[in-house]
Amino acid sequence: MSTTTAILAAPSAREPEAPARPWWRDPVVLMVIAAAAAALVLRIVDLDVRAMHHDESLHAQFSWYFAEGRGYEHNPLMHGPLQFHLIAGFFVLFGDGDVMARLPAALFGTALVATPLLFRRSLGETGVVVAAVLLALSPALLYYSRFARNDLLMAVFAVVLVAGIWRYRQDGRLRWLLAISAALALSFSSKETAYLTAGVFLMYVAGVLAAALLAQWRVAHPEVPRSLRWLLGAALLAGGWLIAALWPLLGALRARLGLHERPREADLMVVIGTLVATQLAAFVQVPLTALGADVSGDTERQVGILTVASLLLGSAAVGVLWDPRRWLLVAALFLAIEVPLYATFFTHPEGIAGAFWTSLDYWIAQHDVQRGAQPWYYYLMLLPIYELWLLVPVLAGGVWLLLRRDGFALLLGWWFLGTLVGLSVAGEKMPWLVTHLALPLAFFAAYVLGLILPAVATELRAWRSSAGPWIASGAGLVLAALLLVFTLRTGFGVSFRHPDTPVEPLIYTQTSPDVPVLARQVRDAIESGTASAVLVDQTASLTWPWAWYLRDMPVSYANADFVRTGDVQAGTIVIAEGSTVPAQHDLRDGATVVEFRHRWWFPETGYKDLTWRRFADGLASGSLLEDWLTFAVRRVDESALGTLNGEVLFPPEGVPPSASSRSARWRSRDSMRQT
């Protein structure tokens, strides 16, 4: 089978579609529901135990403002508006708190477990169930399903996008184009990784479109030499989108090339391309700046308006030229989702600029900042630590499937590799982004296992008298058991045993457990009347997460100079960075001072200093494997963590009884000292 034929055959079902039957009589659906129920329990148990991360507190605080009626204005620093609408909605319905702030992510993380049903015909029944289990137990997906971030929202939308592309190639139904439109709109309304995801799948569609066009051309020109086929294939890969966009106008050219039937991949290119193009206006600054133009101030505004208008009109023209009815439906759905969210349902119409310009504009500027300062191999380091059980089947069986040019494997492989390259090239590398890699890995591993497990079962039944298959199966079972135990230990450790103690790199610059303990003590002092107000030092972003924990308290914020020299009223609790208040300062007179760790972080110097020479030497000597195994078992000691320390100064008579306690309610801590 040629490469082109393999790619074009990709959407065909691996198994015949099961006869329609009620879901409650469908064992596959019931097993997926059971996996989702288990996932829900794992995602909501003790959801308020971990201290609120700096980013979580921002998301929760501004959602609380929104729920309290103070409005919401999109700020690209905190990504898209959808998460704020969801959290604010939960606050309005169920009250504010840590659990409600994290519940949307937990529910999306649970829904993700059911998404393999969208690929039932391709994954097979075994593969669907395996995928649900892998998604439920993935350490990275589990941890960030319990986190008030938008990465699990993005995960669900990514799966819907992939399903829409794959299923439209199968049957060409409008519903899948609408699913693609909704998934893209929700993605762009959630987080700027949507640009990466959209780019990855636009390139995939470009590839399968080129293959579809080349297949038609080969039928019309069977005598053409192979070298010319490769040349035309490259040309179609680069310019196939233009043929798709202008298909009705290129009749003469298409006739010469033998392109008589419009492939479904051309429809996908038009739909995804026209919707995504409207979001890319800010990219125009990159070439303009490279040419020496100053795109700022009024010039930026003028360039922005002109570019956005041009892209909207151009996209509409291409879409209407393709299919007026269908394109207007998908475009209307896209805009009906995205525009109201950015405009806060038109209470802040200026927010619409965030969709078409501001979001991408901000994150283009952030690329050179390289927040986190992580090496290019950052995700290659994280994946074996947290998702080894996914890597093993993908590397063992997935590579074989790719070499066989299996169409579904090509889709999953491109999804993973394209995302890996994009995230590795991007300036900002953060541990929560590993969820975007664990997701395609889970589907790929499930696809491999869904092929292997039924085949092994059949083989064992056929070779009952032979020891070879049984020995091989036993070895595989032992390996699978070891990987499962390792994964469960990893997942439960990071999510339940030490979720706010960053002894491993998945936990990034985390608020220490001291903070919620002290927050309760501060609240007790205010509510009991032994203190009247709170002053928080803004040094080193100490504001967060105190702003969240003290959101309904009489609290004010000031810089270090004011804390030291300002008129601090009697009865005020002062929360300051450890070096802000001098040893002999008046604020210390008669005060009870509680020292605490505000935030702490994993020591990164070891892996950041890795070179090719050190890597090769460690691999050859075995020290690299030894270090990895040691870390896998023990992680790092708390004493090695970096810390930002602070102190709470309770005024005389302002210390509630609970301030003498040094224990968080879920476990003993010894990090706070009273002086």
C-alpha positions in Angstrom: 0.0 0.0 0.0 1.4 3.4 -1.0 1.8 6.3 1.5 -0.9 8.2 -0.2 -3.3 5.3 -0.2 -2.6 4.6 3.5 -3.4 8.2 4.4 -6.6 8.3 2.4 -7.7 5.0 3.9 -7.2 6.4 7.4 -10.8 7.3 8.3 -12.2 3.8 7.5 -13.3 1.9 10.6 -11.1 -0.7 12.1 -14.1 -2.6 13.4 -17.7 -2.6 12.1 -19.9 -0.2 14.0 -21.8 -2.0 16.7 -25.5 -2.3 16.3 -27.4 0.5 18.0 -28.5 -0.3 21.5 -29.4 1.6 24.7 -26.3 2.9 26.5 -27.3 1.0 29.7 -27.0 -2.3 27.8 -23.7 -1.4 26.1 -20.8 -2.9 28.1 -18.2 -0.5 26.6 -20.2 2.6 27.5 -20.8 1.2 31.0 -17.1 0.6 31.5 -16.3 4.1 30.4 -18.9 5.5 32.7 -17.3 3.5 35.6 -13.9 4.9 34.7 -15.3 8.4 34.6 -17.0 7.9 38.0 -13.7 6.8 39.4 -12.0 9.8 37.8 -14.6 12.1 39.4 -13.9 10.7 42.8 -10.1 11.1 42.3 -10.7 14.7 41.2 -13.0 16.0 43.9 -11.8 14.2 47.1 -9.9 16.7 49.3 -10.1 19.3 46.6 -9.6 22.1 49.1 -6.6 20.6 50.9 -3.8 21.9 48.7 -2.8 25.6 49.3 -4.0 27.9 46.5 -1.2 28.4 43.9 -0.4 32.0 42.9 -2.0 31.6 39.5 -5.1 29.8 41.0 -5.6 32.7 43.4 -5.6 35.2 40.5 -8.2 33.1 38.6 -10.3 32.7 41.7 -10.1 36.3 42.9 -11.1 37.9 39.6 -13.8 35.3 39.2 -15.1 36.3 42.7 -15.1 40.0 41.6 -17.1 38.9 38.6 -19.6 36.9 40.8 -19.9 39.8 43.2 -21.1 42.1 40.4 -17.9 44.0 39.8 -17.6 42.9 36.2 -14.9 41.2 34.2 -12.5 42.6 31.7 -10.3 40.3 29.7 -6.6 40.4 30.5 -4.3 38.2 28.4 -1.9 37.8 31.3 -4.6 35.4 32.8 -5.5 33.9 29.5 -9.0 33.6 28.0 -12.4 34.6 29.5 -14.1 31.2 29.6 -12.6 30.0 32.8 -13.6 33.2 34.6 -17.2 32.9 33.4 -17.3 29.2 34.6 -15.8 29.8 38.0 -17.9 32.9 38.6 -21.0 30.9 37.7 -20.1 28.2 40.2 -19.5 30.9 42.9 -23.0 32.4 42.2 -24.7 29.0 42.3 -22.8 27.3 45.1 -20.8 29.9 47.0 -17.2 30.9 46.8 -14.3 28.8 48.0 -11.3 26.7 47.0 -13.5 23.8 46.0 -15.7 25.8 43.7 -12.8 27.5 42.1 -11.3 24.1 41.2 -14.5 22.3 40.4 -14.8 23.4 36.7 -11.3 21.9 36.0 -12.2 18.8 37.9 -15.4 18.3 36.0 -13.7 18.9 32.6 -11.0 16.4 33.7 -13.8 13.9 34.4 -15.5 14.6 31.1 -12.2 14.0 29.3 -12.3 10.4 30.4 -15.5 9.8 28.4 -14.1 11.4 25.2 -12.6 8.1 23.8 -16.2 7.1 22.9 -15.9 9.7 20.0 -13.3 7.4 18.5 -15.0 4.0 19.2 -14.8 2.8 15.6 -11.1 3.6 15.3 -9.9 2.7 18.8 -11.9 -0.5 19.0 -13.9 -1.5 22.0 -10.8 -2.5 24.0 -9.0 0.7 23.0 -11.8 2.9 24.2 -11.9 1.3 27.6 -8.1 1.4 27.9 -8.1 5.1 26.8 -10.6 6.0 29.5 -8.5 4.3 32.2 -5.3 6.0 31.0 -7.0 9.4 31.0 -8.4 8.8 34.4 -5.1 7.8 36.1 -2.6 9.9 34.2 -0.5 11.6 36.9 -0.2 14.9 35.0 -3.9 15.0 33.9 -5.0 14.0 37.5 -2.9 16.7 39.2 -4.0 19.5 36.9 -7.6 18.4 37.0 -7.5 19.4 40.6 -6.1 22.8 39.7 -7.9 26.1 38.9 -6.3 26.3 35.5 -7.7 26.1 32.0 -5.5 23.3 30.6 -8.1 20.6 31.2 -10.7 22.7 29.4 -8.3 22.9 26.5 -7.8 19.1 26.7 -11.5 18.4 26.2 -11.7 21.0 23.3 -8.6 19.5 21.7 -10.2 16.0 21.7 -13.4 17.4 20.2 -11.4 19.2 17.5 -9.5 16.0 16.6 -12.8 14.0 16.6 -14.4 16.5 14.3 -11.5 16.3 11.8 -11.3 12.5 11.9 -15.1 11.9 11.8 -15.7 14.5 9.0 -13.1 12.6 6.9 -15.2 9.5 7.5 -18.7 10.7 6.7 -18.6 14.4 5.7 -21.5 15.3 8.0 -22.2 18.9 9.0 -22.3 18.1 12.7 -18.5 17.5 12.7 -17.8 20.9 11.1 -20.0 22.5 13.8 -18.1 20.5 16.5 -14.8 21.8 15.0 -16.2 25.4 15.1 -17.3 25.1 18.7 -14.1 23.5 19.8 -12.0 26.2 18.1 -14.1 29.0 19.6 -14.0 27.6 23.1 -10.2 26.9 22.8 -9.5 30.5 21.7 -11.7 31.7 24.5 -9.7 29.6 27.0 -6.0 29.8 26.5 -3.4 30.9 23.9 -2.1 27.4 23.4 -5.1 27.3 21.0 -2.8 28.9 18.4 -0.4 26.0 18.7 -3.2 23.4 18.6 -4.8 25.0 15.6 -1.4 25.2 13.8 -0.7 21.5 14.5 -4.0 20.4 13.0 -3.9 22.9 10.1 -0.6 21.3 9.1 -2.2 17.8 9.5 -5.1 18.8 7.3 -2.6 20.3 4.8 -0.8 16.9 4.7 -3.9 14.8 4.1 -5.3 17.3 1.6 -2.1 17.1 -0.4 -2.3 13.3 -0.2 -5.9 13.4 -1.5 -5.1 15.7 -4.4 -2.0 13.7 -5.3 -4.0 10.5 -5.4 -6.4 12.0 -7.9 -3.5 13.3 -10.0 -1.8 9.9 -10.1 -5.0 8.3 -11.4 -5.1 10.8 -14.2 -1.3 10.7 -14.9 -0.1 7.1 -14.1 2.9 7.4 -16.5 4.6 10.3 -14.6 8.0 9.3 -13.1 8.3 9.0 -9.3 10.7 12.1 -9.0 8.0 14.3 -10.4 5.4 12.9 -8.0 7.6 13.9 -5.1 7.9 17.4 -6.5 4.2 17.8 -7.1 3.5 16.3 -3.6 5.7 19.0 -2.1 4.0 21.7 -4.1 0.5 20.4 -3.1 1.7 20.3 0.6 2.6 24.0 0.4 -0.2 25.2 -1.9 -3.0 22.8 -1.4 -4.8 25.3 0.8 -5.0 27.7 -2.1 -6.6 25.0 -4.3 -9.1 24.3 -1.5 -9.9 28.0 -1.1 -10.3 28.8 -4.8 -11.7 25.4 -6.0 -14.7 26.8 -7.9 -12.5 29.3 -9.7 -9.8 26.9 -10.8 -11.8 24.6 -13.1 -9.3 24.8 -16.0 -6.2 24.1 -13.8 -8.0 21.3 -12.0 -9.0 19.7 -15.3 -5.3 19.6 -16.4 -4.3 18.1 -13.1 -7.1 15.6 -13.0 -8.6 17.0 -9.8 -12.3 16.4 -10.5 -13.7 15.5 -7.1 -13.4 17.9 -4.2 -12.0 16.0 -1.2 -13.4 16.4 2.2 -10.0 17.5 3.4 -10.5 20.6 1.3 -13.7 21.4 3.2 -11.7 21.0 6.5 -9.0 23.3 5.2 -11.5 26.0 4.4 -13.4 25.7 7.7 -10.4 25.5 10.0 -8.3 27.9 7.9 -11.0 30.7 7.7 -11.9 30.5 11.4 -8.3 30.4 12.6 -7.1 33.2 10.2 -9.4 35.7 12.0 -7.4 35.1 15.2 -4.0 35.6 13.7 -4.0 39.4 12.9 -1.4 40.3 15.5 1.2 38.1 13.7 1.4 40.9 11.1 3.6 42.7 13.6 6.4 40.1 13.3 7.4 40.8 9.6 6.7 44.5 10.0 9.0 44.8 13.0 11.6 42.7 11.2 11.5 45.2 8.4 12.1 48.0 10.9 8.6 49.4 11.2 7.5 50.8 14.5 4.1 49.1 15.2 3.1 50.8 18.4 0.6 53.5 19.7 -1.8 54.8 17.0 0.1 52.9 14.3 -0.6 49.6 16.0 -4.2 50.5 16.3 -4.5 51.4 12.7 -2.6 48.3 11.6 -4.7 46.2 13.8 -8.0 47.5 12.5 -6.9 47.1 8.9 -5.5 43.6 9.4 -8.5 42.3 11.4 -11.0 43.7 8.9 -9.0 42.3 5.9 -8.9 38.8 7.5 -12.6 38.8 8.4 -13.6 39.9 4.9 -11.1 37.5 3.2 -12.3 34.6 5.4 -15.9 35.3 4.6 -15.2 35.5 0.9 -13.4 32.1 0.9 -16.1 30.6 3.0 -19.0 31.8 1.0 -17.2 30.8 -2.2 -16.9 27.2 -0.8 -20.5 26.7 0.6 -22.5 29.7 1.7 -25.0 27.8 3.9 -22.5 25.6 5.7 -19.8 28.2 6.1 -22.3 30.8 7.5 -23.5 28.2 10.1 -20.0 27.3 11.3 -18.8 31.0 11.3 -22.0 32.1 13.2 -21.5 29.4 15.8 -17.8 30.4 16.2 -18.6 34.1 16.7 -21.6 33.4 18.8 -19.4 31.6 21.3 -16.2 33.7 21.2 -17.4 37.3 20.9 -19.9 37.3 23.9 -17.2 35.7 26.2 -14.6 38.3 25.3 -17.1 41.1 25.5 -18.4 39.8 28.9 -21.8 39.4 27.2 -21.5 42.9 25.9 -21.1 44.6 29.3 -17.5 45.3 28.2 -17.5 45.5 24.4 -13.8 46.6 24.3 -12.9 43.1 25.3 -13.7 41.9 21.7 -10.2 43.2 20.8 -8.8 40.4 22.9 -10.2 37.8 20.5 -8.8 39.3 17.4 -5.7 41.1 18.5 -4.7 41.6 22.2 -4.3 38.0 23.2 -1.8 37.0 20.5 -0.2 40.5 20.7 0.6 39.9 24.4 2.0 36.4 24.0 4.1 37.2 21.0 5.9 39.7 23.2 6.2 37.1 26.0 8.0 34.7 23.8 11.4 36.4 24.3 10.8 36.7 28.0 11.0 32.9 28.4 9.3 32.7 31.7 10.5 29.7 33.6 13.8 29.7 31.7 13.5 26.0 31.0 15.8 24.1 28.6 14.5 22.8 25.2 14.4 19.3 26.6 12.2 20.2 29.5 9.2 18.1 28.4 11.5 15.2 27.3 12.6 15.2 31.0 9.1 15.4 32.5 7.4 12.7 30.3 9.4 9.7 31.5 8.9 10.8 35.2 5.1 11.1 34.9 3.9 9.3 31.8 6.3 6.4 31.4 3.3 3.9 31.2 2.2 5.8 28.1 5.6 6.1 26.5 6.4 2.4 26.7 3.5 1.2 24.5 3.8 4.1 22.1 7.5 3.6 21.6 7.1 -0.2 21.3 4.0 -0.4 19.2 3.3 3.1 18.0 6.5 3.3 16.0 5.6 0.0 14.3 2.2 1.4 13.4 3.7 4.6 12.0 6.2 2.6 9.9 3.2 0.6 8.5 1.6 4.0 7.7 -1.5 3.3 9.8 -3.7 6.4 9.3 -5.1 6.7 12.8 -1.6 6.3 14.2 -0.3 9.0 11.8 -3.0 11.4 13.2 -2.1 10.6 16.9 1.6 10.6 16.2 1.4 14.0 14.5 -0.7 15.3 17.3 1.9 14.4 19.9 5.1 15.3 17.9 3.7 18.5 16.6 2.6 19.6 20.1 6.0 18.5 21.5 8.0 20.5 19.0 5.7 23.6 19.4 5.9 23.6 23.2 9.6 23.0 23.1 10.2 25.9 20.8 7.9 28.2 22.7 9.6 30.7 25.1 7.5 29.8 28.1 7.7 26.2 29.3 5.7 25.2 32.3 4.8 21.8 33.9 1.1 22.2 33.4 1.7 22.2 29.6 2.8 18.5 29.9 -1.0 17.8 30.0 -1.1 18.7 26.3 1.4 15.9 25.6 0.0 13.3 28.0 -3.4 13.7 26.1 -2.3 12.4 22.7 0.1 9.9 24.3 -2.9 8.4 26.2 -4.9 8.0 23.0 -1.9 6.6 21.1 -1.0 4.1 23.9 -4.7 3.0 24.0 -4.7 2.5 20.3 -1.6 0.3 20.5 -3.0 -1.7 23.4 -6.4 -1.9 21.8 -4.7 -3.8 18.9 -2.3 -5.9 21.0 -4.5 -7.1 23.8 -7.2 -8.8 21.7 -4.5 -10.2 19.4 -2.7 -11.7 22.4 -5.9 -13.2 23.8 -6.5 -14.8 20.4 -2.9 -16.1 20.2 -3.1 -17.6 23.7 -6.3 -19.5 22.8 -4.7 -20.8 19.6 -1.5 -21.9 21.3 -2.7 -23.5 24.5 -0.1 -26.2 24.3 2.9 -23.9 23.5 4.9 -22.2 26.3 6.3 -19.4 24.2 3.3 -17.1 23.9 2.5 -17.7 27.5 6.0 -16.7 28.6 5.9 -13.6 26.4 2.5 -12.7 27.7 3.6 -13.2 31.3 6.6 -11.0 30.8 4.4 -8.3 29.3 1.9 -8.6 32.2 4.7 -8.2 34.7 6.0 -5.1 32.9 2.4 -3.7 32.7 2.0 -4.3 36.5 5.2 -2.6 37.3 4.3 0.4 35.1 0.9 0.6 36.7 2.3 0.5 40.3 4.9 3.1 39.4 2.2 5.4 37.8 -0.3 5.0 40.7 2.5 5.8 43.2 3.5 8.8 41.2 0.0 10.1 40.7 -1.2 9.6 44.3 2.0 11.1 45.6 1.8 14.3 43.6 -2.0 14.8 43.9 -2.6 13.6 47.5 0.5 12.9 49.5 2.4 16.2 48.9 0.3 18.3 46.5 1.7 21.6 47.7 5.2 20.5 48.6 7.3 20.8 45.4 9.6 17.9 45.9 9.1 17.1 42.2 9.0 19.3 39.1 5.3 18.9 38.2 4.6 21.1 41.2 5.7 24.6 40.2 6.6 27.5 42.6 3.8 26.4 44.9 2.2 28.3 47.8 3.3 26.5 51.0 0.8 24.8 53.3 1.6 27.4 56.0 -0.4 30.1 54.2 -3.9 28.6 54.5 -3.2 27.8 58.1 -2.2 31.4 58.9 -5.0 32.7 56.8 -7.5 31.0 59.1 -5.7 32.5 62.1 -5.8 36.0 60.6 -9.5 35.5 59.9 -10.1 34.3 63.4 -8.4 37.4 64.8 -10.5 39.7 62.7 -13.8 37.9 63.4 -13.1 37.8 67.1 -12.4 41.5 67.2 -8.9 41.1 68.6 -7.5 42.7 65.4 -9.2 45.3 63.2 -7.4 45.2 59.8 -4.8 43.5 57.7 -1.9 45.1 55.8 -0.1 43.0 53.2 3.4 43.8 51.9 3.5 43.6 48.1 7.2 42.7 47.9 7.9 39.7 45.7 4.2 39.4 44.7 3.3 38.5 48.3 -0.2 39.8 47.5 -1.0 36.4 46.0 -2.6 34.2 47.3 -3.3 36.4 50.3 -5.8 38.5 48.3 -7.8 35.4 47.8 -7.7 34.1 51.3 -8.6 37.5 52.8 -11.0 38.5 50.0 -13.8 39.5 52.4 -11.6 40.9 55.2 -10.6 44.6 55.8 -7.3 44.3 54.0 -5.0 46.8 52.3 -1.8 46.4 50.3 1.3 48.5 50.3 5.0 48.4 49.2 7.8 47.7 51.6 8.6 51.4 52.2 5.1 52.1 53.5 5.1 49.0 55.7 8.4 50.3 57.3 7.6 54.0 57.5 3.9 54.5 57.0 1.3 55.1 59.6 0.1 51.6 60.4 -3.0 51.8 62.6 -3.1 50.0 66.0 -4.8 46.6 65.8 -3.5 45.9 62.3 -2.1 42.5 61.4 0.9 42.9 59.1 1.9 40.2 56.6 5.3 40.9 55.2 8.2 39.4 53.3 10.8 38.1 55.7 13.2 41.0 55.3 10.7 43.9 55.1 10.3 44.8 58.8 13.7 45.5 60.5 14.6 43.6 63.7 14.2 46.6 66.0 11.1 48.1 64.2 8.2 49.5 66.3 5.9 47.0 64.6 7.6 44.3 66.5 7.0 45.9 69.9 4.7 43.5 71.8 3.7 41.7 68.6 3.6 38.0 68.2 5.6 37.2 65.1 4.9 34.0 63.1 7.5 33.2 60.5 6.3 31.1 57.6 7.2 29.9 54.1 5.2 31.8 51.6 6.0 29.9 48.5 8.6 27.3 47.6 10.0 25.7 44.5 11.7 22.6 43.2 15.5 23.0 42.8 16.1 23.2 39.0 19.9 23.7 38.8 20.7 20.0 38.2 18.7 19.3 35.0 19.2 22.9 33.7 23.0 22.4 33.6 22.7 19.2 31.5 24.9 19.1 28.4 25.2 16.5 25.6 28.5 15.4 27.1 27.1 14.9 30.6 24.1 13.1 29.1 26.3 10.7 27.1 28.7 10.1 30.0 25.8 9.5 32.4 24.1 7.1 29.9 27.4 5.2 29.4 28.2 4.9 33.1 24.7 4.1 34.2 24.7 7.0 36.6 21.8 8.6 34.7 19.6 5.6 35.2 20.6 5.3 38.8 19.8 9.0 39.4 16.5 8.6 37.7 15.5 5.6 39.8 16.6 7.3 43.0 14.5 10.3 42.2 11.6 8.1 41.1 11.6 6.5 44.5 12.5 9.3 46.9 12.0 12.6 45.1 14.0 15.4 46.7 14.2 16.3 50.4 12.2 19.4 51.6 15.4 20.9 52.8 16.6 21.3 49.2 13.6 23.4 48.2 14.0 27.1 47.4 11.8 29.3 49.5 10.4 32.8 49.8 9.9 33.4 53.5 7.5 35.8 55.2 6.2 36.7 58.6 2.8 37.6 60.2 3.0 40.2 62.9 -0.1 39.9 65.2 -0.5 43.1 67.3 -0.7 42.9 71.1 -3.9 41.2 72.2 -4.5 40.3 68.5 -3.5 36.7 68.5 -6.4 34.2 68.3 -6.1 30.9 70.2 -5.5 29.1 66.9 -2.3 31.1 66.3 -0.5 28.8 68.7 -1.2 25.8 66.6 1.6 24.7 64.2 -0.5 22.1 62.4 -2.5 22.2 59.3 -5.7 20.3 59.7 -4.6 17.6 57.3 -1.1 16.9 58.5 1.5 18.2 60.9 3.8 20.9 59.7 6.9 22.3 61.5 7.6 25.2 59.2 6.1 28.1 61.3 7.9 29.5 64.3 6.5 31.9 66.8 8.8 34.4 68.4 
